[in-house]
Amino acid sequence: MLRLRLAMVVIALICPVNTAPVAADEITAPQAKPPETRPADPPPAAKEKEEPPPPPSVTVIGPADAHGVLGRDVKSTTGENMGRIVDVIVDRTGMVRAAVIDFGGFLGVGSRKIVVDWKALHFGGIQGKDSSITLELTQAQVKAAPEYKEGTPVVVLGASGSLTPFRF
């Protein structure tokens, strides 16, 4: 019997019992512990230090080598004023295909926009901001060209004076 009492004392010391009263709303079901997740190991190539991307290349173009074209005056080969370039049209690959010229009128009244093939323009005589671009078309050919309106099919006036629809 002494052994039994001694065993009960040892059990009581090892496993203490909480005898405080417990309210019914404090009783909860044991919570299931979510399984531990470890992040996936990165692939062997990613374990190595990732190198930063190379810096972008830089090209310096001198003022004698390139000039802007928007707003530049356009003249015929005989020196007639043909208007000014107001826009450039590129195809899906980014290649320049044509220029939009604001032609005719006076101070924007009576003018209209036409599209000319990029190959019909010559840029060799440009030396400064006051230089003009040469167009190898006559005023009569340009007057006969249909007006360019954004959102409509583009009809390009070619170097020979022919009209060609432009497809993207």
C-alpha positions as CSV (number, residue, x, y, z in Angstrom):
1,M,0.0,0.0,0.0
2,L,2.9,2.3,0.7
3,R,4.0,1.7,-2.9
4,L,0.6,2.7,-4.2
5,R,0.6,6.0,-2.2
6,L,4.2,6.7,-3.3
7,A,3.2,6.1,-7.0
8,M,0.2,8.5,-6.7
9,V,2.4,11.2,-5.2
10,V,4.9,10.9,-8.0
11,I,2.2,11.0,-10.6
12,A,0.6,14.1,-8.9
13,L,4.0,15.9,-9.0
14,I,4.6,15.0,-12.6
15,C,1.2,15.8,-14.0
16,P,-0.4,18.7,-12.1
17,V,-4.2,19.0,-12.3
18,N,-5.9,22.3,-12.8
19,T,-8.8,22.4,-10.4
20,A,-10.1,25.9,-11.2
21,P,-13.6,26.0,-12.4
22,V,-14.0,26.4,-16.2
23,A,-16.8,28.1,-18.0
24,A,-18.6,26.2,-20.8
25,D,-17.6,28.8,-23.4
26,E,-13.9,28.5,-22.5
27,I,-13.9,24.8,-23.5
28,T,-12.6,24.5,-27.1
29,A,-11.7,21.6,-29.2
30,P,-8.0,21.1,-29.7
31,Q,-6.7,23.0,-32.7
32,A,-5.1,21.0,-35.4
33,K,-1.6,22.3,-36.2
34,P,-1.1,23.1,-39.8
35,P,1.6,21.1,-41.5
36,E,4.9,22.9,-41.7
37,T,5.9,24.1,-45.1
38,R,9.3,24.9,-46.3
39,P,10.0,27.0,-49.3
40,A,11.0,25.0,-52.3
41,D,14.7,24.9,-52.9
42,P,15.6,27.2,-55.8
43,P,17.1,25.5,-58.9
44,P,20.9,25.2,-58.8
45,A,21.4,28.0,-61.2
46,A,19.4,30.4,-59.1
47,K,21.3,29.5,-55.9
48,E,24.3,31.3,-57.4
49,K,24.4,35.0,-57.1
50,E,22.3,36.5,-59.8
51,E,24.2,39.0,-62.0
52,P,22.6,42.3,-62.8
53,P,21.6,42.9,-66.4
54,P,24.2,44.6,-68.6
55,P,23.9,48.4,-68.9
56,P,22.1,49.7,-72.0
57,S,24.3,50.7,-74.9
58,V,24.8,54.3,-75.6
59,T,25.4,56.0,-78.9
60,V,26.3,59.6,-79.2
61,I,25.1,61.3,-82.4
62,G,26.7,64.7,-83.2
63,P,24.5,67.7,-84.2
64,A,26.1,67.5,-87.7
65,D,25.1,63.9,-88.2
66,A,21.3,64.0,-87.3
67,H,18.5,66.4,-87.2
68,G,14.8,66.3,-86.1
69,V,12.3,66.3,-88.9
70,L,9.0,67.2,-87.2
71,G,8.0,70.8,-88.0
72,R,10.7,71.0,-90.7
73,D,9.8,72.8,-93.9
74,V,9.5,70.8,-97.1
75,K,10.3,72.2,-100.5
76,S,10.1,70.8,-104.0
77,T,13.2,70.3,-106.2
78,T,12.4,73.6,-107.8
79,G,12.2,75.4,-104.4
80,E,8.4,75.6,-104.1
81,N,7.1,75.5,-100.6
82,M,5.3,72.2,-100.1
83,G,4.4,72.5,-96.4
84,R,6.0,71.0,-93.3
85,I,6.3,67.6,-91.7
86,V,3.9,67.1,-88.9
87,D,4.1,63.3,-88.3
88,V,6.0,60.2,-89.3
89,I,4.3,56.8,-90.0
90,V,6.1,53.6,-89.1
91,D,5.1,50.0,-89.9
92,R,4.8,47.2,-87.3
93,T,8.5,46.6,-87.3
94,G,9.3,50.2,-86.5
95,M,10.6,51.1,-89.9
96,V,9.8,54.6,-91.1
97,R,7.5,54.3,-94.1
98,A,6.1,57.7,-94.8
99,A,5.8,61.3,-93.6
100,V,2.6,63.3,-93.1
101,I,3.0,66.8,-94.6
102,D,0.7,69.7,-93.8
103,F,0.3,71.1,-97.3
104,G,-1.3,74.3,-98.6
105,G,-3.3,77.0,-96.9
106,F,-2.2,80.1,-95.0
107,L,-1.5,80.1,-91.3
108,G,-3.3,76.7,-91.0
109,V,-6.4,77.8,-92.8
110,G,-7.2,75.8,-95.9
111,S,-4.3,73.4,-95.3
112,R,-4.7,69.6,-95.5
113,K,-2.5,66.7,-94.5
114,I,-1.1,64.3,-97.1
115,V,1.2,61.3,-96.8
116,V,4.3,60.9,-98.9
117,D,6.6,58.0,-99.2
118,W,9.7,58.3,-97.0
119,K,11.9,57.5,-100.1
120,A,10.5,60.7,-101.8
121,L,12.2,62.9,-99.2
122,H,15.8,64.0,-99.4
123,F,17.6,65.2,-96.3
124,G,21.1,65.9,-97.7
125,G,20.8,69.7,-97.6
126,I,19.9,70.0,-93.9
127,Q,22.6,72.0,-92.1
128,G,20.6,73.6,-89.3
129,K,17.2,74.4,-87.9
130,D,16.3,76.7,-90.8
131,S,17.2,74.1,-93.5
132,S,14.4,72.4,-95.4
133,I,13.8,68.9,-96.7
134,T,13.5,68.3,-100.4
135,L,10.5,66.4,-101.8
136,E,10.8,65.0,-105.3
137,L,7.2,65.7,-106.2
138,T,5.6,68.7,-107.8
139,Q,2.8,70.8,-106.3
140,A,0.4,69.5,-108.8
141,Q,1.1,65.9,-107.8
142,V,0.7,66.8,-104.1
143,K,-2.5,68.7,-104.7
144,A,-4.0,65.5,-106.4
145,A,-3.2,63.3,-103.4
146,P,-6.1,62.4,-101.0
147,E,-6.2,64.0,-97.6
148,Y,-4.8,62.0,-94.7
149,K,-7.2,61.4,-91.8
150,E,-6.3,59.4,-88.8
151,G,-8.2,56.2,-88.4
152,T,-8.8,55.8,-92.1
153,P,-6.7,53.8,-94.6
154,V,-3.4,55.5,-95.4
155,V,-2.8,56.3,-99.1
156,V,0.9,57.1,-99.7
157,L,2.0,59.4,-102.5
158,G,5.1,57.6,-104.0
159,A,8.2,59.2,-105.4
160,S,6.9,58.7,-108.9
161,G,3.7,60.5,-108.1
162,S,1.7,57.2,-107.9
163,L,-0.7,56.5,-105.1
164,T,-0.2,53.3,-103.1
165,P,-2.4,52.1,-100.2
166,F,-0.3,51.4,-97.1
167,R,-1.0,48.2,-95.3
168,F,0.2,47.5,-91.7
